[in-house]
């Protein structure tokens, strides 16, 4: 999807709401937008950040609804569920991730992703992730951070890709008073896939026992098998 602005009608179709609902949300300050010449305009990066925040604070039922909205918004040939286990190769999982600071986590996660051969420029990705974290930290209160650049970077990716690292101890990562010890790196080639991955990953992280299982897993193969099994239950 090209960057630019949504108008009321196009945003309504994208979110599967009515134009009246979009206007009401904007007028109440519940949807990021601005008026230009008396007409509402909505910047796509702002809408995507709003969607991310909604995902981060939703319960299981709301997450399922979000995932269905994103699935319906995709081209017909891409309407199969995004599967985390298929985007996350075993070689992109580090248990443990040997990093102790915010910067070393970001660099290590990007190098981990590059080790698959699917991310071609880990330094550029790391810089983009740092800028995103400076703008709005992605760490959640449950000890998980969902690292990603502000915009998809298709020029340095062969395909969408995830990486996962679990540090031995939690580290301060910003955005929350809790320490963070589980890090997902989301490398997307377009906005729609990025949001669908976020929605799917958020459902996975709220599954009973999932995070506890991550903390107890002994190696990357165990983690990947656990993710496969957890997705089958969603």
C-alpha positions as CSV (number, residue, x, y, z in Angstrom):
1,X,0.0,0.0,0.0
2,X,1.5,3.4,-0.9
3,X,2.0,6.0,1.8
4,X,-0.2,9.0,1.9
5,X,-3.6,9.8,3.3
6,X,-6.8,7.9,3.7
7,X,-10.1,9.8,3.1
8,X,-13.2,9.0,5.1
9,X,-14.6,6.6,2.5
10,X,-11.3,4.7,1.9
11,X,-10.6,4.4,5.6
12,X,-14.1,3.1,6.2
13,X,-13.6,0.4,3.7
14,X,-10.1,-0.5,5.1
15,X,-11.4,-0.8,8.7
16,X,-14.8,-2.2,7.7
17,X,-16.7,0.6,9.3
18,X,-19.2,3.1,8.0
19,X,-18.1,6.6,6.9
20,X,-20.4,7.9,9.7
21,X,-18.5,5.9,12.3
22,X,-15.2,7.1,11.0
23,X,-16.3,10.7,11.2
24,X,-17.6,10.2,14.7
25,X,-14.4,8.6,15.9
26,X,-12.3,11.4,14.4
27,X,-14.5,14.1,15.9
28,X,-14.3,12.6,19.3
29,X,-10.5,12.4,19.1
30,X,-10.5,8.6,19.1
31,X,-9.0,8.3,15.6
32,X,-5.9,10.3,14.5
33,X,-6.9,12.6,11.7
34,X,-6.9,16.2,10.6
35,X,-9.2,18.4,8.6
36,X,-7.9,19.8,5.2
37,X,-10.3,22.1,3.4
38,X,-13.1,21.0,5.6
39,X,-12.5,17.3,4.8
40,X,-11.1,14.7,7.1
41,X,-7.7,13.2,6.1
42,X,-5.9,10.3,7.9
43,X,-2.2,9.7,7.5
44,X,-1.5,6.0,6.9
45,X,1.4,5.8,9.3
46,X,-0.8,7.3,12.0
47,X,-3.6,4.9,11.4
48,X,-1.2,2.0,11.5
49,X,0.2,3.2,14.8
50,X,-3.3,3.5,16.1
51,X,-4.0,0.0,15.0
52,X,-0.9,-1.3,16.8
53,X,-1.9,0.4,20.0
54,X,-5.4,-1.1,19.7
55,X,-3.9,-4.6,19.2
56,X,-1.6,-4.1,22.2
57,X,-4.4,-3.4,24.6
58,X,-7.1,-5.7,23.3
59,X,-8.4,-8.9,24.8
60,X,-8.7,-12.2,23.0
61,X,-12.2,-11.5,21.5
62,X,-11.1,-8.0,20.3
63,X,-7.9,-9.4,18.8
64,X,-9.9,-12.0,16.9
65,X,-12.1,-9.3,15.5
66,X,-9.1,-7.2,14.5
67,X,-7.5,-10.2,12.8
68,X,-10.7,-10.9,10.9
69,X,-10.9,-7.2,9.8
70,X,-7.3,-7.4,8.5
71,X,-7.9,-10.7,6.8
72,X,-11.0,-9.4,5.0
73,X,-9.1,-6.3,3.9
74,X,-6.4,-8.4,2.1
75,X,-6.6,-9.4,-1.5
76,X,-8.6,-12.5,-2.0
77,X,-5.5,-14.6,-2.8
78,X,-3.9,-13.6,0.5
79,X,-6.8,-14.3,2.8
80,X,-5.3,-17.4,4.5
81,X,-4.3,-16.8,8.1
82,X,-0.8,-15.5,8.6
83,X,1.1,-18.1,10.4
84,X,3.9,-17.1,12.8
85,X,5.5,-20.5,12.7
86,X,6.0,-20.1,8.9
87,X,7.5,-16.6,9.1
88,X,9.8,-17.6,11.9
89,X,12.6,-20.0,10.8
90,X,14.3,-22.1,13.6
91,X,17.6,-20.4,12.7
92,X,16.0,-17.0,13.5
93,X,15.4,-18.0,17.1
94,X,18.0,-17.3,19.8
95,X,17.5,-19.0,23.2
96,X,19.2,-17.4,24.9
97,X,19.8,-14.1,23.2
98,X,23.2,-12.9,24.4
99,X,22.4,-9.2,24.8
100,X,22.2,-7.0,27.9
101,X,21.3,-3.5,26.6
102,X,18.7,-1.9,24.4
103,X,21.1,-1.3,21.6
104,X,22.7,-4.7,21.7
105,X,19.3,-6.4,21.7
106,X,18.3,-4.4,18.5
107,X,21.6,-5.2,16.8
108,X,21.6,-8.8,17.8
109,X,18.0,-9.3,16.7
110,X,18.8,-7.8,13.2
111,X,21.9,-10.0,12.8
112,X,19.8,-13.0,13.8
113,X,17.3,-12.2,11.1
114,X,20.1,-11.6,8.6
115,X,21.5,-15.0,9.3
116,X,18.6,-16.5,7.5
117,X,19.6,-14.8,4.2
118,X,16.2,-13.1,4.0
119,X,17.3,-9.8,5.5
120,X,20.1,-8.3,3.4
121,X,21.1,-5.2,5.4
122,X,20.9,-5.7,9.2
123,X,22.5,-2.3,9.9
124,X,19.9,-0.4,8.0
125,X,17.1,-2.5,9.7
126,X,18.7,-1.9,13.2
127,X,18.8,1.9,12.6
128,X,15.2,1.9,11.5
129,X,14.1,-0.1,14.6
130,X,16.1,2.3,16.9
131,X,14.3,5.3,15.3
132,X,10.9,3.5,15.8
133,X,11.8,2.7,19.5
134,X,12.8,6.4,20.1
135,X,9.5,7.5,18.7
136,X,7.3,5.1,20.5
137,X,8.7,2.1,22.5
138,X,7.2,-1.3,21.6
139,X,7.8,-3.0,25.0
140,X,4.6,-4.3,26.6
141,X,3.8,-4.8,30.3
142,X,4.1,-8.6,29.9
143,X,7.8,-8.4,29.3
144,X,7.6,-8.7,25.5
145,X,8.8,-6.2,22.9
146,X,7.6,-6.3,19.3
147,X,10.5,-4.6,17.4
148,X,9.9,-3.2,14.0
149,X,10.7,-0.2,11.8
150,X,8.0,2.5,11.5
151,X,7.5,1.5,7.8
152,X,8.0,-1.8,6.0
153,X,11.4,-2.1,4.3
154,X,10.8,-4.4,1.2
155,X,14.0,-3.2,-0.5
156,X,16.2,-5.1,2.0
157,X,14.0,-8.2,2.5
158,X,13.5,-11.3,0.3
159,X,10.1,-11.9,2.0
160,X,8.3,-11.2,5.3
161,X,10.3,-12.5,8.3
162,X,10.2,-12.8,12.0
163,X,13.0,-13.3,14.5
164,X,12.7,-14.2,18.2
165,X,15.2,-13.8,21.1
166,X,14.9,-14.5,24.8
167,X,17.4,-12.9,27.1
168,X,18.5,-14.7,30.3
169,X,17.4,-11.7,32.4
170,X,15.0,-8.9,31.7
171,X,16.4,-5.5,30.7
172,X,14.9,-2.0,30.8
173,X,13.6,-1.3,27.3
174,X,11.4,1.8,27.6
175,X,7.7,2.3,27.4
176,X,6.9,0.3,30.5
177,X,8.2,0.0,34.1
178,X,8.5,-3.8,33.6
179,X,11.7,-5.5,32.4
180,X,11.7,-7.0,29.0
181,X,13.1,-10.5,28.2
182,X,11.2,-11.7,25.1
183,X,11.9,-9.9,21.8
184,X,10.2,-10.4,18.4
185,X,11.6,-8.6,15.4
186,X,8.9,-8.1,12.7
187,X,10.3,-7.5,9.2
188,X,7.5,-6.8,6.8
189,X,7.3,-6.0,3.1
190,X,4.0,-4.1,3.2
191,X,1.7,-2.5,5.7
192,X,-1.2,-5.0,5.5
193,X,1.1,-8.0,6.2
194,X,2.7,-6.1,9.1
195,X,-0.6,-5.4,10.8
196,X,-1.8,-9.0,10.2
197,X,1.4,-10.3,11.8
198,X,0.9,-8.0,14.8
199,X,-2.7,-9.2,15.3
200,X,-1.7,-12.9,15.0
201,X,1.3,-12.5,17.2
202,X,-0.7,-10.6,19.8
203,X,-3.3,-13.5,19.9
204,X,-0.4,-16.0,20.4
205,X,1.1,-14.0,23.2
206,X,-2.2,-13.9,25.1
207,X,-2.7,-17.7,24.8
208,X,-2.7,-19.3,28.3
209,X,0.7,-20.6,29.2
210,X,2.5,-19.4,26.0
211,X,4.9,-17.0,27.6
212,X,5.7,-19.3,30.4
213,X,6.5,-22.0,27.9
214,X,8.9,-19.6,26.1
215,X,10.7,-18.9,29.3
216,X,11.1,-22.6,30.0
217,X,12.2,-23.7,26.5
218,X,15.7,-25.1,26.3
219,X,16.4,-24.5,22.6
220,X,15.2,-23.0,19.4
221,X,13.7,-26.2,18.1
222,X,11.6,-26.5,21.2
223,X,10.4,-22.9,20.8
224,X,9.4,-23.4,17.2
225,X,7.6,-26.6,18.0
226,X,5.7,-24.9,20.8
227,X,4.7,-22.1,18.4
228,X,3.4,-24.5,15.9
229,X,1.3,-26.3,18.5
230,X,0.0,-23.0,20.0
231,X,-1.1,-21.7,16.6
232,X,-3.0,-24.9,15.9
233,X,-5.2,-24.1,18.9
234,X,-6.0,-20.5,17.9
